[in-house]
Amino acid sequence: MIRRRPPALWSLLAAILLLHALTALPTEMARMSWQAWALPAPELLALLLAALAVGRSVAGTALRVLVTAVLGAVTVLKVADLAMMESLGRRFNPVGDLPLLDASVRLIAGSLGKPAAVAAVLGAIVLIVLIFVGLWWAMGRVLRQAPHSLWRRRSVLAGAVVLVVAMIAAPPRGVEALTPATSTYAIQRAQLAARTLTELRRFRADVGHEALAVLDDPLGLIDRDVLVIFLESYGRTSFDTAFFADLHLQTLARAEDQLTAQGVATASGFLTSPTHGGQSWLAHATLANGLRIDDQTRYQAAIVSGRKTLYHHAADAGFRTAAVMPAIVRPWPEALTMGFQRILAFPDLGYEGLPFNWVTMPDQFTLAATDRLLREGDDPRRLFAQIALISSHAPWTPVPRMLPWEDLGDGTEFDAMSQEGDPPNVVWRDRDRVRAQYRDSVDYTLQAALDYALRQGEDPPLILLVGDHQAATSIGLDERREVPLHVIGPPHLVARTAAWGLTKGLIPAPGSPARPMEDLRDLFLRNFSGAGDVPPS
């Protein structure tokens, strides 16, 4: 006759397995394997020992509430982290991302439809409820198994100590398993939340000093489209380091002569970027917000602060606002808080060609897609767009070449170029060769942007070409965080930037000082809003 185990034993095993699964749950999909659950986490041993020590008592109830609340919250954060990494490519910030839930739901609804958005919300709610209910039940079941006598409790404690010692002595997996990953994760998430809250308070204090909350006829002096075009890794080294300047200054001088011949005005100077060597989005956010945003925590604070960006002001003035971001290959819910009414990411631009390693498409195609998707059509409203050009982004190989604009097609015309030359792992063995590739890719980006400006004819949009940051010092040979600014457009609009300290033309005067990038938003709003004379800067 087969003796069946009592139901109480099966429920106890189920409770321990649930606690084990939640405490051992990895924070990255890459670690999601059977090895991750091979041995219990030290947090599991700690809470089981605590449960056996207090049993069914007032202290036991308090422990049950504490474990359910804390481990439940940590588990929800882990699940959110896993989901964010898979969908958006970054971790979940509880302070910075919770206010974006509405934007995320709207993004899902816009991409997959309202039923999918509703299903996602309901699924998340059900999962959260199941986590907390499961923890409450599991802890209650474990607490009921606590021995009644002190002698038995001491025996259990002794056995647990032997178990921990045995796990420590079982190399190498045992030592790794005892790393308190869940506790460390919880502490790190709490520290991140605290840093973000602190930065958010500082950011909102800065926002409280907003001098341009109310504008007289905002941007009313602009009678055409405005394009803010960021040039990746375009820094002052293109003007001050001979290895780069010998080529880049020729390209700029040639384009300046051509633009002048068409009656298009130009003015140039330098800005101080908040970043160096990477993290272009910090420069984008700094210019848009008019406040220095020099790290990811402050960036998250900016997103949820309610600060009116340059693009919010443009939308208030009746412009259509848009962001053209060919490097964005995942959903980007933050954009809905930045003042952009339309987002054109990589999938939206119609590029069917092969990538240039990390670079999804050549800059010439990005600019042509901007005209095709945003500037051509029947909408009478003016456009105010941010465009990110990325061909000069590392690894700088292969370097595209300009094609006749009418021959771009769907981008497959670039396929042969995308396969030319050596791959990055070969090019990067020689630092001088990397610098040459960087020089050539920046020159291509300049050619694309300036040729695009030339194509606009005698009635061009107002274009701001802005470097986002210098390349890493080892590549760009310049430690400064200074980047160029070129204003291109009709003379009557370019003249209104006289107070910005710019030099006429595309090549700033040698030794020109750099102005903080965060000044540009307010300068732009002051000099192009209202009527009459140019307001003071």
N, C-alpha and C positions, 0 to 999 in steps of 0.2 A: 504494500500500500504506500503510495507517494504522499508524503506529508507536505502540505502547502504552507508556504510562509504566511504568517499573519498579515493582513492588509496594512497594519500599522508599520511594519518593517518596510514594505514597498513604498509607502508614502514618505517614510523617513529618507530612504535612498533617493527618491525623486526630489525631495527638498534639498538634500545635500548636492545632488547633481545640478540643480538649478542655481544654487549659490556658487557652485564651482564654475559653471558656465559664465555667470555674470562677472565674477571676480577675475577670471582668466581671459575674458573677451579682449582680443587685441585691439589696438587703436589704428592699425593700418591693414589694408587688404592684403598687402604683400606678406604679412605674417599670419594670415588666416589659413592655418594648416592644422593637421592633427597634433603636431608637436606642441602647438600653442596650448592645447588642453591636456597634454600628456601627464603633467603633474599639477597638483593644486597650488594656487597662489598663496603666499604667506598670509594675505588678508583673510583667506578662507579659514586657515588654521586659527587665526586670532579670534575671529568672530565665533567659531565653533567652541573654542576654549572658554570664551566669555559666556556663551549661552549655557555651557555645561556647569559653569561656576555659579551662575545666578539662578538658573531654573525658572520655574513659574512663580514669579514674585513681582513686587512693584519694580524692582530693579530690572527684572526680565522684561516687563512691559516697556520700560524706558529704553532698554536695549533694542527691543523689537522696533519701536518707533524710530530710533536713531538710525539703525541699519537700513530700514526701509527708505527713509528720507535721503540719507547720504548716498548709499550705494545705488539707490534708484536714480538719483540726480546724476551721479557719475556715469551710470550706464546709458542714460538718455544722451549725455554729452558725447560718450563714445560712439553711439549709433549716429548722432548728428555729424560727428567728425568723419566717420566712414562714408556717410552719404555725401557730405560736402567734398571730400577728397575725390570721390568717384565722379561727381557731377560738375563741380566747379574747380577742382584742382587745388584747393586750399583747405585749411582746417577751419573749424567752427569757432567763432569768437562769441561767447554768450552775450556780451554787451553790444558788440558791434553788429551782430547778425540777427538778433531777435527782432529789432525794428525793421529788418528787411523781409520778414516773413510775408507781409502783404505784397511787397514787390515780387517776391519769388512766386507766390501763388498766381499773381497776375501774369508773370512771365510764362508759367506753365499753361495757364488758360490761353494766352496768346499763341503759344507754340503748339500745344496738343489739344486744346479745346477745354471748355468748362467742365465736362464730365471727368476728364483726367485730373483737373485741378481739384475738384470736389473729392474724388477718390483718393488723391494724395493726402489731402487734409484729414479725411476720415481715417485713412490707414495710419497716419502718424498719431492721431488721438488714440486709436485702439491699441497701438503698440505701446504707447506710454502708460495707458491704464493697465495693460497686461503686465508690464514690468513691475509696477508698484504693487499691484494685487498679488502677483506671484511672489514677490519678496516678503510681503506681509504673511502670506500663508506659509512660506518656507521657514521663516524664522519662528513662527508659532509652532510648527511641527518639531523643529529642533529643540526648542525650549521645553517641550513636553517630555523629552527623553532625558533630561538632566537627572542624574542619580540623586536619591534622597539622602543618603548617608554621606558624612564628611569623608569617611574612609574610601568610598567608591569615587568620590570626586577627586581625591588625591591620586587614586590609581589611574583615573582617566588623564589627569594632568601629567603624571609620570610617563604614561604611554605616549602622550603627545610630544613630550620633550624628546623621548627616544626617537620618535618618528622624524622630528625636525633635524636631529643630529644625523640620522641616517640619510636624509635628503641632502644635507650639506656635504656629507662624505661621498655622495654619488656623483662623481665628475663625468662629463662637464655639465650635463643638462641640469643636474640638481642645483648647482650653484646659480645658474642662469634663472631657473624657475623661481628661486627665492628672492630675486630682485623684486621689490614691492612696486611693480609697474603701475598698478591701479592707484595706490596711494600717491606715488610720484606724479602720475597724470593729474589726479585731483588737485594736488598742490599747484602744479603748473597752470592748470586752468583757472584756479582761484587767483593766482598772481596776475595772469593775463587780464582777468576781469577787473581786478583792482587797478592795474596800470591804465586800462582803457577808460575806466570811470574817472580816474585822476586827469587823464588827458582830455576827456570830454568836458570836464568842469573848466579846465584851462581854455579849451577851444571856445566854449560858450561864453567865457569871460571876454575873450578876444572878439567874439561875434557881437557882444554887448556894446562894443565901441564902434559899431558899424556907422560910418558917416554917410553912407549912400543908401540908407534904407528907403528913402523917398527921393526920386529923381524927377526933375522937371523935363518932361518929354524924353524919357529914356531912349538913348541911341537914335533920337529923332533926326540927327544930322546925316545919317547914313542912308543913302538912296539905292543901295544895291546889296548883293550877297556879300557875306563876310566868311572867309575861310581861315581858320587857325590851324596851320599845318606844322606838326612836330616832325623834325628830322632826327632820326635815331642816331645817337652817338656823335652828333655834330657839335664840336666844341671849339673853343678859342684856339686850340692848337692848330686848326686849319689856317690861322692867320699868323701865328707867331713861331711855328716850328717849320723850318725850311723844307724838310722832307715832305710835309703835307701842303704847305702854303704854295710851293712852286707850281703845283697842279691846280689846287682849289682856287687860288686867286685869279688864275687865267680864266677858269670857267666863270667866275663871278664877274670879272671885267668884261668878258665877251657878252654875257647876258645883260649887263648894265647898259652897254652901248646899244644893244638891240632893243631893249625896253625904252630907252630914251628916244630912239628913233621913232618908236610907235607913239610917243607922247605919254608914256606911262612913267610916273614918278616913283622913286625909290629912296629909302632912308634906312640906315643900319646902325646898330650899336651892340652892346653886350649886356647880358643878364647874369645874375648869380643863381645857378640851379641849386635846389635843395639836395641833390644826390650826385653821385659820381660813380661811373663805371656800370651802372645798371639801375633797375627799379624806375623805369620811365614814368610809371603811373604817379609817382610822387611829384614829378615836375608837372604833369598834366593837372593834378589836383591843386597844386600850389598856384598855378596861373589862374585856374577857374575860380578858386575860393578867395584869392587875394590875401591868403595867410600862408606862412611857411609850413609846409607839411613834409617833414624830413625823416619819418619812420612809419612803419606799418600801423603802430598803435594810434598815432595821430591821424593817419589816413582813415582808420576805422571810425575814429571820433568825428572826423569831418563828414563822413557819410551820414551819420545819424544825428548831426548837430542841428539840422534845419537851416544851415547857412545858405543864403542865396548866392549861387555861383553866377559867373558871367553869362552862362547859358540860361539860367532862370530869368535874369534881367532881359536877355534877348527875347525870350518867349513872351515876357510881359510887354515888350515893345512891338509884338506882332510878327516876329520872325518865326520861321520854321526852324527848330533846332534839331541837330543830328550829330551823331558820332560815327565816323568811318574808321573801324578798328580791324584791320586785316589779321592782326595777331591773335584776336580773340576767337578761340575755337570752341569754347564752352559757354553755357549760359552766363549772363552777366547782370544779375538783378540789381547790383549797386547802381548801374547806369540810370535806373529809373528815378533815383534820388538826386542825380547830378544836374538835372535840368534838360536832359536830352529827350525829345519827343519821339525820336526814331533812332534805332541802333542798326548799323550795317556792320556785322561781324563777318568773319571769313565765309561762313556758308551763304551769306546774303549777297556777296559781291559777284557771283557768277564765274569765278575762276575755275576752269577745268584742267589747267595745266599742271605740270609736276612742281613740287615745292623746290626751293633752293635751300636744301637742308632745313634749318629751323624756320627760315623765312617762307611764309606761305605763298607769297606772290610778289612779283616785281612792283616797284612803286609806280611805274608808268601805268600798269593795269589798274592799280588802286585809284589813281587820279582820273583815269578814263571812266571807271565804274562810278565815281562820285558824280561826274557830269551826267552819265546815262541814267542813274537811279535817283538823283536828287535835284539836278539843275535843269534837266530837260523835261518838259511837261507843261501842263496847263495851269498848275498852281500859281496864282499871281503873287503869293507871299514871298518875301525875301528869305533867303536861307542863311542861317548862322551855324556853321559846322566846325567840329574838331576833326582833323584828319591825322592819323598816325602813319608815317612812312617808315617802313621797317627793313628795307633792303640793306641798309648800313648797320644792321644788327649782327653781332657775332653769330656764326663763325666766319663771316665775310668771305665765304667761298661756296659756290662759284659766284662771280660778279655778273649781274645782268648787263645787257647793252640796250641802248635805245633802238626801238623799231619805229617805222612810220606809224603814226597814231591810227590811221585808217586800217592798218593791218593787224591790230591786236586780237581781234576775234574773241574767242572764248578763253584765250590764254594758252592754248596748246602750241601756239607759235613760239613760246619760250622754252618748250621741252628740250630742244637740243642744247640750249644754253645751260639748262639746269643740270646737265650731265657732263659738262665740260670741266677740265682741270682735275686736280687732285682732291680727295676728300679731306675733311678737317683734320683727321688723325695724322695725315701726312703733312699738311700745310703747317700745323701747329708745332711741328718739331723744330721749326726754324723761326725764331722770333722776328728777324728782319723780314722774312717772307710774310708773316702775319701782318706786320705793319704795312707792307705794300698792299696787301689785300684790303686792309682797312681803308687805306688812302683811296684806293680805286673804288670801293663800294660807296664811300661818302661822296666821291665825285659823281658817281652814277646818280645818287639820290639828288644831288644838286642839279644835275642835268635834267632829271625828270621834273623836279619842282619848278625850275626856272623856264624850261621849255613849255610846261603847262601854263605858266603865267603869260608867256609870249603868245600862246594860242588864243588868249582871251580877246585879242584885238584891241581896238581903240576905246572900248567901253568895258574895262576889266572889273572884276570884283575887287574888294579890298582884301588883300592877302597878307597874313602875318606868318612868316617862316621863322620857326623857333627851334633851336637846338634843345633837346631834352636834357642831355648831360654829356660830359666828356667821356671818352673811352677810358678804360682802366689805365692807370699811369704807365704801366709797363708797355702798353700798346700806343697810347696817345702821346706819351712823353711830356705830359703836363699834369701837374697835381692840382691845378686850380679848378674850381667848380664853375667856370665861366663859359657861357654859351652865346652864340650869335642870335640876334634878332634882326630880321629884314622886314620892312613894311613896303608893300608893292601895291600900287593902285593909282587911281586918278589923282592928279595934282591937288585938287581942292580938299581931298580927304587926307592924303599923306601930309599936307601942310599942317593939319591939326595935331600932328605928333611932334611939332617943333619943341614943345616943352619937355619932351622925353630925353633930351640930350643926345639925339641921334645925329649921325653924319649923313649928308646927302650922298646917295649912291648905295651900292651893295657892299662896299669895302669900308668899314669904319676907320676913322683916323687912328694911326698908331698911338698906343697908350691910352685909348679911350677907357674911361672908368666903366665898371659894370654896375648896373642897377639891380637890386633884388628882384627876382622873378615875381615875387608876391605883390610888388607894386603895380604890375601891369594891368590887373583887373580894374583897379580904381582909376588909373590913368586913362584907360580906354573909356570907362563910363563917363568920367568927367569931360573928356575932350570931344566926345561924340554925342553928348546929351544936351538938351536945352537948345538955345538959339543965341545968336550974336557972337561976340568975341570968344576966343579960346579961354576957358576957365583956367585959373591957376592950378598947377600940379601940386 
